[in-house]
């Protein structure tokens, strides 16, 4: 349900007219959808058993492959690529009730057939865990990610504090989050993300799972977040600064310790500082599946609807409905990972309508304790219904990872 506002229809007609003009060519439309590169998943560093123990692991990887559309454009450019990664992770456990960890990684990419051929990213994180009592733990952490892979280059800064208290029949969690994105782009390419999209989000999430040892355990989750687009022009016709509230209520159905499903409903609401569109609300089902079918095979599923930050030129935010299914399978020295998801994206204040189909398959073979061969395939198909425009992307690569 979209929030009613006196100037809403006029605003939509104006945006529709501007979008019609700017999307007459496929290459112009391509610039409107701003895709983020996915951050690589960080391995979790675990200290050796015993107080005062710690370890540091260095790792490296190299990969070669082919990407048909790295920049997710409606007028794609394909290129072979090579990648080199270097990094380190470590952990330290000074006492039974505390532990510390860090992660640092840098990746260099060379796309030989692209105008901007060299791309890179930097990923750094540090965290700590404190056991405040037998049933209460506090985790804190901070991270930095520099994306110079996308044409829309940006820095991401994150921080969190996560408090969990567990009793015999309940689990209570309170989490504080901070997320800031700052554009570092000085590219000569037209239509690239600019400082108007710089923002910081600070939020609080509280959740309570009751009767957690029963087959049916009710839960409730609530969140409040303040979103500040701090580099907008003073007289900008679009003001994305906002306050957001969302809540989820439902029940966890536990069929056995390795098979449980969360079923509920979620309500989203965002109040904008924008004069034309002042608010947006939505409701939808919320579901999560975790099924450890047998040793070495885990199946995960998600259905959810969220308000996310905008990926189009004129959008205040994105209304995103996600359907996702993934699995992990280990067979002796082989590891197989798969993921497929559909995102239905309706920009708020921008008359576009995207369907993003994504799928991923990874295969790894453990050569030794410290070396793994891997191959990965990523596919994407994006359709924009209003302008009947589509683009596709396929990325395939193979390489080796080592640690020492």
JOMOMO-V550184 format. One record per residue. N is the residue number from 1. RES is the residue in one small letter. PHI is phi in whole degrees, 0 to 359 (none if undefined). OMEGA is omega in whole degrees, 0 to 359 (NA if undefined). Layout:
# JOMOMO-V550184
n->N res->RES phi->PHI omega->OMEGA
n->N res->RES phi->PHI omega->OMEGA
This chain:
# JOMOMO-V550184
n->1 res->x phi->none omega->177
n->2 res->x phi->274 omega->179
n->3 res->x phi->291 omega->178
n->4 res->x phi->281 omega->176
n->5 res->x phi->206 omega->187
n->6 res->x phi->301 omega->186
n->7 res->x phi->256 omega->187
n->8 res->x phi->301 omega->183
n->9 res->x phi->293 omega->178
n->10 res->x phi->298 omega->179
n->11 res->x phi->300 omega->181
n->12 res->x phi->295 omega->179
n->13 res->x phi->295 omega->179
n->14 res->x phi->296 omega->181
n->15 res->x phi->295 omega->180
n->16 res->x phi->300 omega->180
n->17 res->x phi->296 omega->180
n->18 res->x phi->297 omega->181
n->19 res->x phi->295 omega->180
n->20 res->x phi->298 omega->179
n->21 res->x phi->295 omega->187
n->22 res->x phi->280 omega->182
n->23 res->x phi->245 omega->178
n->24 res->x phi->293 omega->177
n->25 res->x phi->252 omega->182
n->26 res->x phi->297 omega->182
n->27 res->x phi->293 omega->177
n->28 res->x phi->291 omega->179
n->29 res->x phi->297 omega->181
n->30 res->x phi->301 omega->182
n->31 res->x phi->289 omega->183
n->32 res->x phi->281 omega->182
n->33 res->x phi->263 omega->188
n->34 res->x phi->254 omega->182
n->35 res->x phi->269 omega->173
n->36 res->x phi->268 omega->169
n->37 res->x phi->284 omega->179
n->38 res->x phi->287 omega->176
n->39 res->x phi->287 omega->176
n->40 res->x phi->294 omega->178
n->41 res->x phi->288 omega->182
n->42 res->x phi->271 omega->172
n->43 res->x phi->292 omega->181
n->44 res->x phi->272 omega->179
n->45 res->x phi->277 omega->182
n->46 res->x phi->240 omega->181
n->47 res->x phi->289 omega->174
n->48 res->x phi->298 omega->180
n->49 res->x phi->294 omega->176
n->50 res->x phi->107 omega->180
n->51 res->x phi->293 omega->181
n->52 res->x phi->79 omega->182
n->53 res->x phi->268 omega->178
n->54 res->x phi->192 omega->177
n->55 res->x phi->202 omega->175
n->56 res->x phi->230 omega->179
n->57 res->x phi->242 omega->174
n->58 res->x phi->260 omega->181
n->59 res->x phi->219 omega->179
n->60 res->x phi->212 omega->178
n->61 res->x phi->210 omega->172
n->62 res->x phi->222 omega->184
n->63 res->x phi->212 omega->173
n->64 res->x phi->226 omega->181
n->65 res->x phi->184 omega->184
n->66 res->x phi->217 omega->180
n->67 res->x phi->234 omega->184
n->68 res->x phi->280 omega->186
n->69 res->x phi->196 omega->183
n->70 res->x phi->307 omega->188
n->71 res->x phi->268 omega->175
n->72 res->x phi->53 omega->182
n->73 res->x phi->259 omega->174
n->74 res->x phi->288 omega->171
n->75 res->x phi->246 omega->193
n->76 res->x phi->284 omega->174
n->77 res->x phi->229 omega->183
n->78 res->x phi->265 omega->179
n->79 res->x phi->196 omega->165
n->80 res->x phi->289 omega->180
n->81 res->x phi->214 omega->169
n->82 res->x phi->231 omega->182
n->83 res->x phi->226 omega->173
n->84 res->x phi->228 omega->181
n->85 res->x phi->233 omega->174
n->86 res->x phi->227 omega->180
n->87 res->x phi->188 omega->179
n->88 res->x phi->208 omega->173
n->89 res->x phi->218 omega->182
n->90 res->x phi->203 omega->179
n->91 res->x phi->212 omega->180
n->92 res->x phi->215 omega->182
n->93 res->x phi->236 omega->183
n->94 res->x phi->286 omega->181
n->95 res->x phi->219 omega->177
n->96 res->x phi->296 omega->187
n->97 res->x phi->254 omega->180
n->98 res->x phi->212 omega->177
n->99 res->x phi->204 omega->182
n->100 res->x phi->228 omega->179
n->101 res->x phi->210 omega->176
n->102 res->x phi->213 omega->178
n->103 res->x phi->212 omega->179
n->104 res->x phi->215 omega->182
n->105 res->x phi->211 omega->173
n->106 res->x phi->222 omega->180
n->107 res->x phi->234 omega->174
n->108 res->x phi->247 omega->178
n->109 res->x phi->239 omega->173
n->110 res->x phi->237 omega->177
n->111 res->x phi->253 omega->194
n->112 res->x phi->295 omega->186
n->113 res->x phi->257 omega->178
n->114 res->x phi->258 omega->179
n->115 res->x phi->300 omega->174
n->116 res->x phi->264 omega->194
n->117 res->x phi->276 omega->183
n->118 res->x phi->261 omega->178
n->119 res->x phi->232 omega->179
n->120 res->x phi->202 omega->169
n->121 res->x phi->215 omega->178
n->122 res->x phi->229 omega->183
n->123 res->x phi->226 omega->181
n->124 res->x phi->221 omega->180
n->125 res->x phi->208 omega->175
n->126 res->x phi->215 omega->182
n->127 res->x phi->207 omega->179
n->128 res->x phi->213 omega->175
n->129 res->x phi->231 omega->178
n->130 res->x phi->232 omega->174
n->131 res->x phi->272 omega->184
n->132 res->x phi->284 omega->176
n->133 res->x phi->201 omega->181
n->134 res->x phi->296 omega->183
n->135 res->x phi->234 omega->181
n->136 res->x phi->226 omega->180
n->137 res->x phi->227 omega->178
n->138 res->x phi->237 omega->174
n->139 res->x phi->244 omega->175
n->140 res->x phi->228 omega->181
n->141 res->x phi->195 omega->177
n->142 res->x phi->214 omega->181
n->143 res->x phi->209 omega->178
n->144 res->x phi->222 omega->177
n->145 res->x phi->226 omega->177
n->146 res->x phi->253 omega->178
n->147 res->x phi->258 omega->170
n->148 res->x phi->243 omega->174
n->149 res->x phi->266 omega->178
n->150 res->x phi->291 omega->168
n->151 res->x phi->297 omega->174
n->152 res->x phi->279 omega->185
n->153 res->x phi->279 omega->182
n->154 res->x phi->200 omega->174
n->155 res->x phi->249 omega->177
n->156 res->x phi->240 omega->176
n->157 res->x phi->242 omega->180
n->158 res->x phi->229 omega->173
n->159 res->x phi->209 omega->179
n->160 res->x phi->205 omega->169
n->161 res->x phi->225 omega->190
n->162 res->x phi->230 omega->181
n->163 res->x phi->251 omega->180
n->164 res->x phi->235 omega->176
n->165 res->x phi->237 omega->183
n->166 res->x phi->239 omega->171
n->167 res->x phi->247 omega->180
n->168 res->x phi->298 omega->187
n->169 res->x phi->241 omega->183
n->170 res->x phi->210 omega->168
n->171 res->x phi->222 omega->179
n->172 res->x phi->247 omega->181
n->173 res->x phi->224 omega->176
n->174 res->x phi->231 omega->185
n->175 res->x phi->230 omega->174
n->176 res->x phi->252 omega->183
n->177 res->x phi->232 omega->171
n->178 res->x phi->226 omega->182
n->179 res->x phi->218 omega->180
n->180 res->x phi->232 omega->175
n->181 res->x phi->239 omega->181
n->182 res->x phi->231 omega->179
n->183 res->x phi->288 omega->175
n->184 res->x phi->244 omega->188
n->185 res->x phi->282 omega->170
n->186 res->x phi->231 omega->184
n->187 res->x phi->288 omega->176
n->188 res->x phi->281 omega->182
n->189 res->x phi->292 omega->181
n->190 res->x phi->285 omega->173
n->191 res->x phi->73 omega->183
n->192 res->x phi->272 omega->178
n->193 res->x phi->310 omega->182
n->194 res->x phi->232 omega->186
n->195 res->x phi->295 omega->178
n->196 res->x phi->301 omega->183
n->197 res->x phi->262 omega->176
n->198 res->x phi->291 omega->182
n->199 res->x phi->207 omega->171
n->200 res->x phi->226 omega->179
n->201 res->x phi->239 omega->176
n->202 res->x phi->233 omega->186
n->203 res->x phi->220 omega->177
n->204 res->x phi->230 omega->178
n->205 res->x phi->236 omega->176
n->206 res->x phi->240 omega->179
n->207 res->x phi->219 omega->180
n->208 res->x phi->220 omega->174
n->209 res->x phi->253 omega->184
n->210 res->x phi->253 omega->180
n->211 res->x phi->49 omega->192
n->212 res->x phi->291 omega->178
n->213 res->x phi->267 omega->180
n->214 res->x phi->269 omega->179
n->215 res->x phi->296 omega->177
n->216 res->x phi->244 omega->185
n->217 res->x phi->237 omega->179
n->218 res->x phi->289 omega->178
n->219 res->x phi->217 omega->175
n->220 res->x phi->217 omega->180
n->221 res->x phi->226 omega->177
n->222 res->x phi->224 omega->182
n->223 res->x phi->219 omega->169
n->224 res->x phi->231 omega->182
n->225 res->x phi->222 omega->173
n->226 res->x phi->255 omega->183
n->227 res->x phi->240 omega->184
n->228 res->x phi->239 omega->172
n->229 res->x phi->271 omega->196
n->230 res->x phi->274 omega->180
n->231 res->x phi->245 omega->176
n->232 res->x phi->292 omega->174
n->233 res->x phi->294 omega->183
n->234 res->x phi->300 omega->182
n->235 res->x phi->253 omega->183
n->236 res->x phi->297 omega->179
n->237 res->x phi->286 omega->178
n->238 res->x phi->240 omega->180
n->239 res->x phi->242 omega->185
n->240 res->x phi->271 omega->177
n->241 res->x phi->302 omega->190
n->242 res->x phi->201 omega->167
n->243 res->x phi->240 omega->183
n->244 res->x phi->234 omega->174
n->245 res->x phi->231 omega->170
n->246 res->x phi->214 omega->181
n->247 res->x phi->212 omega->178
n->248 res->x phi->228 omega->176
n->249 res->x phi->222 omega->180
n->250 res->x phi->178 omega->183
n->251 res->x phi->214 omega->174
n->252 res->x phi->261 omega->178
n->253 res->x phi->254 omega->182
n->254 res->x phi->254 omega->181
n->255 res->x phi->273 omega->169
n->256 res->x phi->199 omega->185
n->257 res->x phi->303 omega->181
n->258 res->x phi->255 omega->183
n->259 res->x phi->215 omega->178
n->260 res->x phi->216 omega->183
n->261 res->x phi->228 omega->172
n->262 res->x phi->260 omega->179
n->263 res->x phi->236 omega->180
n->264 res->x phi->191 omega->178
n->265 res->x phi->227 omega->183
n->266 res->x phi->234 omega->175
n->267 res->x phi->243 omega->178
n->268 res->x phi->243 omega->176
n->269 res->x phi->210 omega->176
n->270 res->x phi->228 omega->174
n->271 res->x phi->263 omega->181
n->272 res->x phi->263 omega->172
n->273 res->x phi->280 omega->180
n->274 res->x phi->299 omega->183
n->275 res->x phi->282 omega->183
n->276 res->x phi->274 omega->179
n->277 res->x phi->244 omega->188
n->278 res->x phi->268 omega->184
n->279 res->x phi->200 omega->176
n->280 res->x phi->212 omega->179
n->281 res->x phi->225 omega->177
n->282 res->x phi->206 omega->173
n->283 res->x phi->227 omega->180
n->284 res->x phi->193 omega->174
n->285 res->x phi->292 omega->176
n->286 res->x phi->224 omega->185
n->287 res->x phi->217 omega->176
n->288 res->x phi->218 omega->181
n->289 res->x phi->237 omega->170
n->290 res->x phi->229 omega->183
n->291 res->x phi->220 omega->173
n->292 res->x phi->272 omega->191
n->293 res->x phi->297 omega->170
n->294 res->x phi->200 omega->183
n->295 res->x phi->305 omega->177
n->296 res->x phi->95 omega->180
n->297 res->x phi->230 omega->179
n->298 res->x phi->233 omega->179
n->299 res->x phi->244 omega->179
n->300 res->x phi->231 omega->178
n->301 res->x phi->218 omega->181
n->302 res->x phi->217 omega->167
n->303 res->x phi->229 omega->182
n->304 res->x phi->202 omega->176
n->305 res->x phi->230 omega->184
n->306 res->x phi->223 omega->167
n->307 res->x phi->260 omega->181
n->308 res->x phi->241 omega->181
n->309 res->x phi->290 omega->192
n->310 res->x phi->292 omega->174
n->311 res->x phi->240 omega->177
n->312 res->x phi->237 omega->187
n->313 res->x phi->298 omega->187
n->314 res->x phi->253 omega->183
n->315 res->x phi->285 omega->172
n->316 res->x phi->283 omega->179
n->317 res->x phi->194 omega->178
n->318 res->x phi->245 omega->171
n->319 res->x phi->267 omega->191
n->320 res->x phi->240 omega->173
n->321 res->x phi->252 omega->187
n->322 res->x phi->239 omega->172
n->323 res->x phi->236 omega->188
n->324 res->x phi->222 omega->177
n->325 res->x phi->218 omega->180
n->326 res->x phi->215 omega->178
n->327 res->x phi->212 omega->172
n->328 res->x phi->229 omega->182
n->329 res->x phi->221 omega->176
n->330 res->x phi->241 omega->178
n->331 res->x phi->232 omega->182
n->332 res->x phi->55 omega->183
n->333 res->x phi->267 omega->182
n->334 res->x phi->259 omega->173
n->335 res->x phi->232 omega->179
n->336 res->x phi->238 omega->178
n->337 res->x phi->232 omega->179
n->338 res->x phi->221 omega->180
n->339 res->x phi->206 omega->175
n->340 res->x phi->220 omega->178
n->341 res->x phi->208 omega->176
n->342 res->x phi->244 omega->173
n->343 res->x phi->244 omega->172
n->344 res->x phi->261 omega->187
n->345 res->x phi->246 omega->175
n->346 res->x phi->243 omega->179
n->347 res->x phi->300 omega->179
n->348 res->x phi->276 omega->182
n->349 res->x phi->91 omega->180
n->350 res->x phi->226 omega->189
n->351 res->x phi->284 omega->176
n->352 res->x phi->237 omega->186
n->353 res->x phi->210 omega->186
n->354 res->x phi->256 omega->166
n->355 res->x phi->240 omega->182
n->356 res->x phi->247 omega->177
n->357 res->x phi->259 omega->183
n->358 res->x phi->227 omega->176
n->359 res->x phi->212 omega->185
n->360 res->x phi->216 omega->175
n->361 res->x phi->221 omega->179
n->362 res->x phi->233 omega->180
n->363 res->x phi->228 omega->179
n->364 res->x phi->232 omega->177
n->365 res->x phi->230 omega->184
n->366 res->x phi->279 omega->179
n->367 res->x phi->291 omega->180
n->368 res->x phi->203 omega->180
n->369 res->x phi->301 omega->187
n->370 res->x phi->243 omega->182
n->371 res->x phi->216 omega->179
n->372 res->x phi->221 omega->168
n->373 res->x phi->274 omega->181
n->374 res->x phi->215 omega->170
n->375 res->x phi->220 omega->185
n->376 res->x phi->222 omega->175
n->377 res->x phi->226 omega->177
n->378 res->x phi->236 omega->177
n->379 res->x phi->232 omega->180
n->380 res->x phi->211 omega->173
n->381 res->x phi->225 omega->183
n->382 res->x phi->239 omega->177
n->383 res->x phi->240 omega->174
n->384 res->x phi->251 omega->192
n->385 res->x phi->288 omega->186
n->386 res->x phi->296 omega->181
n->387 res->x phi->261 omega->180
n->388 res->x phi->53 omega->180
n->389 res->x phi->243 omega->180
n->390 res->x phi->221 omega->165
n->391 res->x phi->216 omega->180
n->392 res->x phi->228 omega->176
n->393 res->x phi->215 omega->173
n->394 res->x phi->227 omega->179
n->395 res->x phi->228 omega->178
n->396 res->x phi->230 omega->181
n->397 res->x phi->206 omega->178
n->398 res->x phi->213 omega->181
n->399 res->x phi->188 omega->181
n->400 res->x phi->221 omega->175
n->401 res->x phi->243 omega->177
n->402 res->x phi->225 omega->176
n->403 res->x phi->225 omega->182
n->404 res->x phi->203 omega->NA
